[in-house]
Amino acid sequence: MLGVNLRPAVGRFWAPVVRGLVRAGVTADAVTLTGTLGAVAAAVFLIGNGELFWGAFAVTLFVLLDMLDGALARARGGGSVFGAVLDSTGDRAADAAIFAGLVWWYGGEGDNRLIVLLSLVCLVLGVLTSYVKARAEGMGLRVEVGIVERTERLILVLVGTGFTGLGIPYALHVCLWVLAVGSAITVGQRFAAVRTGSRGMRLPGPAAPADEP
């Protein structure tokens, strides 16, 4: 839930940058693409090759652009449906690339099967966390609960990765364990919210056949 609480402060921080980008004609979609491609490249080519600190540092810089595109879209008169889908898809791609980079490194030269397992578990739970919310919203429900959302997920995995790159032992192990447990709880919280919010709701049945003339 950190993401919701940090938005006002982030908006104030980015305000001068947003005004400059609007004057320069930069679009929110361009910022989204830059942030996504940069984060994916940093995760694959730095984290995936064992440059854990610099990989985490670079991914963090590009992820910060994700906090900018929404403010830029609002400053330009409001976001588009395409932009919202692009932003959400980019988030999933960046998240997956981070865990894929960890799996690639620790499944090879990094040689740590536990990190590989934890990374895969966190990747799957992260997808489920986002999917349950998206599916529920498609059914007309709002699901705003969860102790571990994207902001917390990124903080944990990037801090753990960066500290490990600095030589701090077991930093990534601890962060991934916390992330795995927190993500599992979040999935459970969201299913519980859907169950509560959907009471009395039914999916539409098949249309009745029209009477023959």
Disulfide bonds with the S-S distance in Angstrom:
none
